[in-house]
C-alpha cells in the first residue's frame, strides 16, 4: 500500500477480487454476469483510485460494484443486448466455480434463488447488507436514498 494509505490497483484486484466477485455474483446470480460486473468494477476502481480517500475500502468497492450493477440493469431495460462469445479466462483470472463460491460465502442455492427472485431494489439492499456487510446507513448512502426505505427493503428481503 502506498504511504498515503491508498492501495494500488493491483493490490485491490489481488486482495479484494474475491470480495468483488462475491458481491457481483449475489447481485447477478450467475458466473458470466458476475465476471463482467467485476471487470467493469475494476475499470472504475482504476479510474477512481486517484480520488479515493482512505477509509472503508470494502464499502467503497461495494458501492462501485453496486453502481455498475444498477447502471447495467438500467441499460438493459432501455436496450436489450445479446452476449458476444468470448473467452472469460482472458478477461479475468480463473475463479472458483459458482457453487464453490456459494459454499465459501455460506449461502445455499435456495437462498441464491430467493435473492435472484427479488426485485432489483430489494436484491441490492440484501446483498449489500448480508454479503458486503454494509450498515443501513452505508446502503442508504450508496443508493442515494433515505434510510427508511433501506430498512423496509431489508425487512422484506430474505435474510442470509
C-alpha positions in Angstrom: 0.0 0.0 0.0 1.3 3.5 -0.8 2.5 5.7 2.0 -0.7 7.8 1.8 -2.9 4.8 2.6 -4.3 4.4 -0.9 -3.8 0.9 -2.3 -2.6 0.3 -5.8 -5.0 -1.1 -8.4 -3.0 -4.3 -8.4 -3.5 -4.6 -4.6 -7.2 -4.0 -4.9 -7.5 -6.6 -7.6 -5.4 -9.2 -5.8 -6.6 -8.6 -2.2 -10.3 -7.7 -2.8 -11.1 -9.6 -6.0 -12.9 -12.4 -4.2 -15.0 -9.8 -2.3 -15.9 -8.1 -5.5 -16.8 -11.4 -7.1 -19.0 -12.5 -4.1 -20.9 -9.2 -4.2 -21.2 -9.3 -8.0 -22.3 -13.0 -8.0 -25.0 -12.3 -5.4 -26.3 -9.3 -7.4 -26.4 -11.1 -10.8 -27.0 -14.7 -9.8 -24.7 -16.1 -12.5 -21.0 -16.6 -13.1 -20.7 -14.9 -16.5 -22.6 -11.7 -15.5 -20.6 -11.6 -12.2 -17.3 -11.8 -14.1 -18.4 -9.0 -16.4 -19.5 -6.9 -13.4 -16.1 -7.4 -11.7 -14.3 -6.5 -14.8 -16.2 -3.2 -15.2 -15.9 -2.5 -11.5 -12.1 -2.9 -11.6 -12.0 -0.5 -14.5 -13.9 2.0 -12.4 -11.6 1.4 -9.4 -8.6 2.1 -11.6 -10.2 5.5 -12.6 -11.3 6.2 -9.1 -8.2 5.5 -7.1 -6.9 9.0 -7.8 -9.7 10.5 -5.8 -10.1 7.6 -3.2 -10.0 8.9 0.4 -8.7 6.2 2.8 -11.4 4.7 4.9 -13.7 1.7 4.4 -12.1 0.2 1.2 -14.7 -2.6 1.1 -17.5 -0.1 1.5 -16.1 1.9 -1.4 -15.7 -1.2 -3.5 -19.2 -2.4 -2.7 -20.6 1.0 -3.8 -18.7 0.7 -7.1 -19.9 -2.8 -7.9 -23.4 -1.9 -6.9 -23.4 1.2 -9.1 -22.1 -0.8 -12.0 -24.8 -3.4 -11.5 -27.6 -0.7 -11.3 -26.2 1.1 -14.4 -26.2 -2.2 -16.3 -29.8 -3.0 -15.2 -30.9 0.4 -16.4 -29.1 0.0 -19.7 -30.6 -3.5 -20.2 -34.1 -2.1 -19.6 -33.6 0.6 -22.2 -31.8 -1.6 -24.8 -31.7 -5.4 -24.6 -28.3 -6.8 -25.6 -27.0 -10.2 -26.7 -23.8 -11.6 -25.2 -20.9 -12.0 -27.6 -18.9 -15.2 -27.4 -15.7 -14.6 -25.6 -13.1 -16.5 -23.6 -13.7 -15.4 -19.9 -10.3 -16.7 -18.9 -8.7 -13.9 -21.0 -10.8 -11.3 -19.1 -10.3 -12.4 -15.5 -8.0 -14.9 -13.9 -9.8 -18.2 -13.2 -12.1 -18.1 -10.2 -14.0 -20.5 -8.1 -16.9 -22.3 -9.6 -20.2 -20.6 -8.6 -21.2 -23.5 -6.3 -17.9 -23.3 -4.5 -18.2 -19.5 -4.2 -21.7 -20.0 -2.7 -20.4 -22.6 -0.3 -17.5 -20.3 0.6 -19.9 -17.4 1.3 -22.1 -19.8 3.3 -25.2 -19.3 1.0 -27.2 -22.2 -0.3 -28.5 -22.4 -3.8 -32.0 -22.0 -2.3 -31.0 -18.6 -0.8 -29.4 -17.5 -4.0 -32.6 -18.4 -5.9 -34.6 -16.3 -3.4 -32.2 -13.4 -3.8 -32.4 -13.7 -7.6 -36.2 -13.6 -7.4 -36.2 -10.3 -5.6 -36.9 -7.1 -7.4 -33.7 -5.2 -8.1 -34.0 -2.6 -5.3 -34.6 -5.3 -2.7 -31.8 -7.5 -4.1 -29.2 -4.7 -3.9 -30.1 -3.9 -0.3 -30.0 -7.5 0.9 -26.7 -8.2 -0.9 -25.0 -5.1 0.4 -26.2 -5.9 3.9 -25.6 -9.6 4.1 -22.8 -10.2 1.6 -20.9 -6.9 1.7 -21.6 -6.4 5.4 -22.7 -2.8 4.9 -24.8 -0.9 7.5 -28.2 0.5 6.7 -26.6 4.0 6.7 -23.9 2.9 4.2 -26.5 1.3 2.0 -28.6 4.4 2.0 -25.5 6.5 1.0 -24.6 4.0 -1.7 -28.1 4.0 -3.2 -28.6 7.7 -2.5 -32.0 7.1 -0.8 -33.2 7.8 2.8 -32.6 5.2 5.4 -36.3 4.3 6.0 -36.7 2.7 2.5 -33.4 0.7 3.1 -34.7 -0.7 6.3 -38.0 -1.5 4.7 -36.3 -3.3 1.8 -34.1 -5.3 4.3 -37.2 -6.3 6.3 -39.0 -7.6 3.3 -36.0 -9.4 1.6 -34.7 -12.8 2.6 -32.1 -12.7 5.3 -28.8 -14.6 4.7 
